[in-house]
Amino acid sequence: MANDIQYRYEEDNLIKSEPNKYREEDLRSEEMVINLGPQHPSTHGVLRLEVVSDGEIIKEVVPHLGYLHRCFEKHAESLPYGQVIPFIDRMDYLAAMNSEHVYAMGVERMLGIADKLPKRVEYIRVLVAELNRIASHFVAIGTYAMDIGAFTPFFWLIRDREHIMRMLEWISGARMLYNYMWIGGLFYDLPVGFEERCVEFVKYLRPKLVELEKLIIENKIFIERTANIGVLPLDLAINYGITGPMLRGSGLKYDLRKVDGYSVYPEIDFDIPVGEGKMGSVGDCWDRTDVRVREIHESLKIIEQCLQKLTHEHKRTREFDPQELVPKKVRPKAQDFYVRGETPRGELGFFFRADGKSDVPFRCKGRSCCFVNLSVISELAKGSLIADLIAILGSIDIVLGEVDR
């Protein structure tokens, strides 16, 4: 008789039941817990997604972070303001120029010298930041296409990105991690011949973008994999604090280059692309990718206008010395200050607390747009297929160095 009795362990209780007579409420769920990452290529770095699925249908997604801690904030609180910039580069390493621009601008505003910078410095900053924005979008779009199964776009985009990487290496002496924008100015002026080389690149890239749109954006398979997938309603995006192409993909024309009008962006003519739901629903994966492609066109327009200003109105000169504006020891007045700017992934912000006595920030906090944008993945993925989760994650475009800053 004892052999006929079966025991099951469920919810820490030993339950005795008759053989072959399980009640429906006692049956175990068909749900599975799957770990996606942290080494999986489609997780875009060391990210682990804990996926609760019922067959192929996703019930819940929990992102687990912290595999790539940069300890940025503690580094920043132990170094003078100027020496923090190399650590800024290592947060979003795909868009280091954009991050440097925000940080340097914040410290300059605390010192009260932001309006005293020469126009040439400001136009060079915008020029290299927009070049870096294009390079970042190339990686985002290329790796996204590869996530879905297309290899050719990735190779084409990395080929074109290499032209930008060589130009930025030419002006800074470094690849990817530039340390080019300094408090009060730049590491050095543009090298002779850079403007002409940049004009050649713009002429080269425009027809290539037409090929890119036909290869990816208008591709039937790409549309089927991304249209109506991972739809992010505008109210949900606002409630989660989403920014950048993800927010604009949901239909809101919100770009800090226009909203805050920092640097010389108010003097430049460019548009803000938004999602229109051409292939599916407004705010789906296709819209987010389309916004990034159209932003590349706008960045080219900004680059052309900067080159026009640099070659005709604000020519190179040896009269400007950054030391005239920036003291040897950067000691802002005692204050709490927040600065923000538009990177390729959204709003990057820095909060400073200065005590007025030291040239080391008392507190420095980074507001990562990648971290905030990633937080909405559980909402986007519910009810989707596991294969669609890869498409949703790729459309967010995260960099784990900034998520785990």
C-alpha positions as CSV (number, residue, x, y, z in Angstrom):
1,M,0.0,0.0,0.0
2,A,2.9,2.3,0.8
3,N,4.2,1.8,-2.7
4,D,0.9,3.0,-4.1
5,I,1.2,6.4,-2.3
6,Q,2.9,9.2,-4.1
7,Y,4.4,12.3,-2.6
8,R,4.8,15.6,-4.3
9,Y,6.7,18.6,-3.0
10,E,4.8,21.9,-3.8
11,E,5.2,25.3,-2.2
12,D,7.3,23.9,0.7
13,N,4.5,21.5,1.7
14,L,4.5,17.7,1.4
15,I,1.3,16.8,-0.3
16,K,0.0,13.2,-0.4
17,S,-2.2,12.3,-3.3
18,E,-3.6,9.2,-4.8
19,P,-1.9,7.8,-7.8
20,N,-3.2,9.1,-11.2
21,K,-5.8,11.3,-9.5
22,Y,-4.2,14.8,-9.5
23,R,-6.6,17.7,-9.1
24,E,-6.4,20.4,-11.8
25,E,-5.4,23.1,-9.2
26,D,-2.5,20.9,-8.1
27,L,-1.0,20.6,-11.5
28,R,2.2,22.4,-12.0
29,S,2.2,25.4,-14.4
30,E,3.6,25.1,-17.9
31,E,5.6,28.3,-17.3
32,M,9.4,28.2,-17.8
33,V,12.1,30.5,-16.5
34,I,14.7,31.2,-19.2
35,N,17.9,33.1,-18.8
36,L,18.8,35.1,-21.9
37,G,22.4,36.2,-21.5
38,P,24.6,37.6,-20.1
39,Q,26.8,36.3,-22.9
40,H,24.2,36.0,-25.6
41,P,25.2,38.3,-28.5
42,S,21.7,39.7,-28.9
43,T,21.7,41.1,-25.3
44,H,24.1,43.8,-26.6
45,G,26.6,43.3,-23.9
46,V,26.6,41.7,-20.4
47,L,22.9,42.0,-19.7
48,R,20.8,39.0,-18.3
49,L,17.1,38.9,-19.1
50,E,15.1,36.5,-16.9
51,V,12.2,35.5,-19.1
52,V,9.1,33.8,-17.7
53,S,7.4,32.2,-20.6
54,D,4.4,30.0,-21.3
55,G,5.7,28.1,-24.3
56,E,6.7,30.7,-26.8
57,I,4.6,33.5,-25.1
58,I,6.4,35.8,-22.7
59,K,4.7,36.4,-19.4
60,E,7.3,38.5,-17.7
61,V,10.8,39.9,-18.4
62,V,13.2,41.0,-15.6
63,P,16.5,42.6,-16.6
64,H,19.4,41.9,-14.3
65,L,22.2,44.5,-14.4
66,G,25.5,45.1,-12.8
67,Y,27.9,42.9,-14.7
68,L,29.9,45.9,-16.1
69,H,30.2,48.4,-13.2
70,R,32.3,51.4,-14.2
71,C,32.1,53.0,-10.7
72,F,31.9,56.3,-12.6
73,E,30.4,58.3,-9.8
74,K,32.9,57.3,-7.2
75,H,35.8,58.0,-9.6
76,A,34.3,61.4,-10.3
77,E,34.1,62.2,-6.6
78,S,37.8,61.5,-6.2
79,L,39.3,63.5,-9.1
80,P,39.3,67.2,-10.2
81,Y,36.6,68.2,-12.6
82,G,38.9,68.2,-15.6
83,Q,40.2,64.7,-15.0
84,V,36.8,63.1,-15.0
85,I,36.3,63.4,-18.8
86,P,38.2,60.2,-19.6
87,F,35.7,58.3,-17.4
88,I,32.8,60.0,-19.2
89,D,34.1,58.4,-22.4
90,R,33.8,55.0,-21.0
91,M,30.1,55.2,-20.1
92,D,28.6,55.3,-23.6
93,Y,31.7,54.3,-25.4
94,L,29.8,54.5,-28.8
95,A,29.0,58.2,-28.4
96,A,31.9,59.6,-26.3
97,M,31.9,63.0,-27.9
98,N,28.2,63.6,-27.1
99,S,28.8,62.6,-23.4
100,E,31.9,64.9,-23.2
101,H,29.9,67.8,-24.6
102,V,27.2,67.5,-21.9
103,Y,29.7,67.2,-19.0
104,A,32.0,70.1,-20.2
105,M,29.0,72.3,-20.8
106,G,27.7,71.6,-17.2
107,V,31.0,72.6,-15.5
108,E,31.3,75.7,-17.7
109,R,27.9,76.8,-16.7
110,M,28.7,76.3,-13.0
111,L,31.8,78.5,-13.6
112,G,29.8,81.1,-15.5
113,I,31.9,80.9,-18.6
114,A,29.6,79.0,-20.9
115,D,28.6,82.2,-22.8
116,K,32.2,83.3,-23.2
117,L,33.5,80.4,-25.4
118,P,34.4,81.4,-29.0
119,K,31.9,80.4,-31.6
120,R,34.5,78.3,-33.4
121,V,34.9,76.1,-30.3
122,E,31.1,75.7,-30.1
123,Y,30.7,74.8,-33.8
124,I,33.6,72.3,-33.6
125,R,31.9,70.7,-30.6
126,V,28.6,70.3,-32.5
127,L,30.4,69.1,-35.6
128,V,32.2,66.2,-33.9
129,A,29.2,65.4,-31.7
130,E,27.0,65.0,-34.9
131,L,29.7,62.8,-36.5
132,N,29.7,60.7,-33.4
133,R,25.9,60.5,-33.5
134,I,26.0,59.1,-37.0
135,A,28.6,56.6,-36.0
136,S,26.5,55.5,-33.0
137,H,23.4,55.1,-35.1
138,F,25.3,53.0,-37.6
139,V,26.2,50.5,-34.8
140,A,22.6,50.6,-33.5
141,I,21.0,49.9,-36.9
142,G,23.7,47.4,-38.0
143,T,23.6,45.3,-34.9
144,Y,19.8,45.4,-34.9
145,A,19.6,44.1,-38.4
146,M,22.1,41.3,-37.4
147,D,19.9,40.5,-34.4
148,I,17.0,39.8,-36.8
149,G,19.2,37.7,-39.1
150,A,20.7,40.1,-41.7
151,F,24.5,40.2,-41.9
152,T,25.1,42.4,-44.9
153,P,23.8,45.7,-43.4
154,F,26.1,45.3,-40.4
155,F,29.2,45.0,-42.6
156,W,28.1,47.9,-44.8
157,L,27.5,50.2,-41.9
158,I,30.7,49.3,-40.1
159,R,32.5,50.1,-43.3
160,D,31.0,53.6,-43.4
161,R,31.4,54.1,-39.7
162,E,35.1,53.5,-40.1
163,H,35.4,56.7,-42.1
164,I,34.1,58.6,-39.1
165,M,36.3,56.8,-36.6
166,R,39.4,57.7,-38.6
167,M,38.4,61.4,-38.8
168,L,37.7,61.5,-35.0
169,E,41.0,59.7,-34.4
170,W,42.7,62.3,-36.6
171,I,41.5,65.2,-34.4
172,S,41.9,63.6,-31.0
173,G,44.6,61.0,-31.4
174,A,42.4,58.3,-29.9
175,R,39.9,55.8,-31.1
176,M,36.4,55.7,-29.5
177,L,37.5,57.2,-26.2
178,Y,38.6,60.7,-27.3
179,N,39.0,63.0,-24.3
180,Y,38.7,65.8,-26.8
181,M,36.2,68.3,-25.3
182,W,37.8,70.0,-22.3
183,I,36.4,72.4,-19.8
184,G,36.7,75.8,-21.5
185,G,37.5,74.6,-24.9
186,L,39.0,71.7,-26.8
187,F,42.1,69.5,-26.7
188,Y,43.2,71.1,-30.0
189,D,41.7,72.8,-33.0
190,L,40.8,70.9,-36.1
191,P,43.8,69.6,-38.1
192,V,44.5,71.4,-41.4
193,G,42.4,69.8,-44.1
194,F,39.8,68.3,-41.8
195,E,37.0,70.5,-43.1
196,E,37.7,69.4,-46.7
197,R,37.8,65.8,-45.7
198,C,34.5,66.1,-43.9
199,V,32.8,67.6,-47.0
200,E,34.0,64.6,-49.0
201,F,32.5,62.3,-46.4
202,V,29.1,64.0,-46.5
203,K,29.1,63.7,-50.4
204,Y,30.1,60.0,-50.1
205,L,27.5,59.1,-47.4
206,R,24.3,60.5,-48.9
207,P,23.9,58.0,-51.7
208,K,24.9,55.2,-49.3
209,L,22.0,56.1,-47.0
210,V,19.6,55.5,-49.9
211,E,21.0,52.0,-50.3
212,L,20.6,51.5,-46.5
213,E,17.0,52.4,-46.6
214,K,16.3,50.0,-49.4
215,L,18.3,47.3,-47.8
216,I,16.8,47.5,-44.3
217,I,13.9,50.0,-43.8
218,E,12.0,49.0,-46.9
219,N,12.9,45.3,-46.7
220,K,9.8,43.1,-46.5
221,I,11.3,40.7,-44.0
222,F,12.6,43.5,-41.8
223,I,9.1,45.1,-41.9
224,E,7.4,41.8,-40.9
225,R,9.8,41.3,-38.0
226,T,9.5,44.9,-36.6
227,A,6.1,46.4,-37.6
228,N,3.5,46.2,-34.8
229,I,6.2,44.6,-32.5
230,G,7.1,46.2,-29.2
231,V,4.6,49.0,-29.5
232,L,5.4,51.8,-27.0
233,P,2.4,54.1,-26.4
234,L,3.2,57.7,-25.9
235,D,1.7,58.0,-22.5
236,L,3.6,54.9,-21.3
237,A,6.9,56.4,-22.7
238,I,6.3,59.6,-20.8
239,N,5.4,57.9,-17.6
240,Y,8.6,55.8,-17.7
241,G,10.8,58.9,-18.5
242,I,11.8,57.5,-21.9
243,T,13.8,59.9,-24.1
244,G,15.7,60.0,-27.4
245,P,14.7,58.0,-30.6
246,M,12.5,55.7,-28.4
247,L,10.3,58.7,-27.3
248,R,10.3,60.3,-30.7
249,G,9.4,56.9,-32.3
250,S,6.3,57.1,-30.2
251,G,5.3,60.3,-31.9
252,L,6.5,63.1,-29.6
253,K,8.7,65.8,-31.2
254,Y,11.0,66.2,-28.2
255,D,14.7,66.8,-28.7
256,L,16.9,68.6,-26.2
257,R,18.9,70.2,-29.0
258,K,15.6,72.1,-29.8
259,V,13.9,72.2,-26.4
260,D,16.9,73.4,-24.4
261,G,18.7,75.0,-27.4
262,Y,22.2,74.5,-25.9
263,S,25.5,75.4,-27.6
264,V,24.9,76.7,-31.2
265,Y,22.0,74.4,-32.0
266,P,19.5,77.3,-32.0
267,E,21.5,78.8,-34.9
268,I,21.3,75.6,-37.0
269,D,18.4,74.5,-39.1
270,F,17.3,70.9,-38.7
271,D,14.2,68.8,-38.2
272,I,13.2,66.3,-35.5
273,P,12.0,63.0,-37.1
274,V,9.1,61.2,-35.2
275,G,7.4,57.9,-35.7
276,E,4.4,58.0,-37.9
277,G,3.2,54.4,-38.0
278,K,3.9,54.0,-41.7
279,M,4.3,50.2,-41.6
280,G,2.4,49.3,-38.5
281,S,1.6,51.1,-35.2
282,V,3.1,54.4,-34.0
283,G,5.9,53.5,-31.5
284,D,6.7,50.0,-32.8
285,C,10.2,48.7,-33.5
286,W,10.1,49.8,-37.1
287,D,9.3,53.4,-36.2
288,R,12.2,53.5,-33.7
289,T,14.6,52.3,-36.4
290,D,13.2,54.6,-39.0
291,V,13.7,57.6,-36.7
292,R,17.4,56.7,-36.3
293,V,17.9,56.5,-40.0
294,R,16.2,59.9,-40.6
295,E,18.2,61.4,-37.8
296,I,21.4,60.5,-39.8
297,H,20.1,62.7,-42.6
298,E,19.5,65.5,-40.1
299,S,23.0,65.1,-38.6
300,L,24.4,65.5,-42.1
301,K,22.5,68.8,-42.5
302,I,23.9,70.0,-39.2
303,I,27.5,69.0,-40.2
304,E,27.2,70.9,-43.5
305,Q,26.1,74.0,-41.7
306,C,28.9,73.8,-39.1
307,L,31.4,73.4,-41.9
308,Q,30.0,76.4,-43.7
309,K,30.4,78.5,-40.5
310,L,33.9,77.1,-39.7
311,T,35.3,77.8,-43.2
312,H,33.7,81.2,-43.8
313,E,32.7,83.0,-40.6
314,H,34.6,81.5,-37.7
315,K,38.0,80.6,-39.2
316,R,40.9,79.1,-37.3
317,T,42.9,81.6,-35.1
318,R,45.7,81.5,-32.6
319,E,44.2,84.3,-30.4
320,F,42.1,82.1,-28.2
321,D,43.8,80.6,-25.1
322,P,41.5,78.4,-22.9
323,Q,43.6,79.3,-19.8
324,E,42.2,82.8,-20.0
325,L,38.7,81.4,-19.2
326,V,39.5,78.5,-17.0
327,P,41.5,78.8,-13.8
328,K,44.2,76.3,-13.0
329,K,42.0,74.8,-10.3
330,V,38.3,74.5,-11.3
331,R,36.4,75.5,-8.1
332,P,32.7,76.3,-8.9
333,K,30.7,78.2,-6.3
334,A,28.8,76.1,-3.7
335,Q,25.7,74.9,-5.5
336,D,23.6,72.0,-6.7
337,F,23.5,71.9,-10.5
338,Y,22.0,69.7,-13.2
339,V,22.8,69.8,-16.8
340,R,21.4,67.7,-19.7
341,G,22.0,67.1,-23.4
342,E,20.8,65.0,-26.3
343,T,23.0,61.9,-27.0
344,P,22.1,59.4,-29.7
345,R,20.1,57.4,-27.1
346,G,18.4,60.2,-25.3
347,E,18.8,62.6,-22.3
348,L,22.1,62.3,-20.6
349,G,22.3,64.3,-17.4
350,F,24.8,65.1,-14.8
351,F,24.0,66.3,-11.3
352,F,26.8,68.2,-9.5
353,R,27.1,69.2,-5.9
354,A,30.0,71.6,-5.4
355,D,31.1,72.8,-1.9
356,G,32.9,75.9,-3.2
357,K,36.2,74.9,-1.5
358,S,37.5,72.0,-3.5
359,D,38.3,71.3,-7.2
360,V,36.9,67.8,-6.7
361,P,33.1,67.4,-7.1
362,F,31.5,66.7,-3.7
363,R,28.9,64.7,-5.5
364,C,28.5,63.7,-9.2
365,K,25.6,61.7,-10.4
366,G,25.0,60.5,-14.0
367,R,21.5,60.2,-15.3
368,S,21.7,57.4,-17.9
369,C,19.2,57.4,-20.7
370,C,20.1,53.8,-21.5
371,F,19.2,52.7,-17.9
372,V,15.8,54.5,-18.0
373,N,15.0,53.3,-21.5
374,L,15.8,49.7,-20.6
375,S,13.3,49.8,-17.7
376,V,10.3,49.7,-20.0
377,I,11.3,46.4,-21.6
378,S,9.0,44.4,-19.3
379,E,6.0,46.4,-20.5
380,L,7.0,46.0,-24.2
381,A,7.6,42.3,-24.0
382,K,4.5,41.0,-22.3
383,G,2.5,38.8,-24.6
384,S,5.2,38.8,-27.3
385,L,7.0,35.8,-28.7
386,I,10.5,35.0,-27.4
387,A,11.9,35.7,-30.9
388,D,10.3,39.1,-30.8
389,L,12.0,39.9,-27.5
390,I,15.3,40.0,-29.4
391,A,13.8,42.5,-31.8
392,I,12.4,44.6,-28.9
393,L,15.6,44.7,-27.0
394,G,17.6,45.7,-30.1
395,S,15.2,48.5,-30.9
396,I,15.9,50.1,-27.5
397,D,19.6,50.5,-28.4
398,I,21.4,50.3,-25.0
399,V,25.0,50.5,-24.1
400,L,25.8,48.5,-21.0
401,G,28.7,50.7,-20.0
402,E,26.2,53.5,-19.4
403,V,23.5,51.3,-17.9
404,D,26.0,50.0,-15.3
405,R,27.9,53.3,-15.0
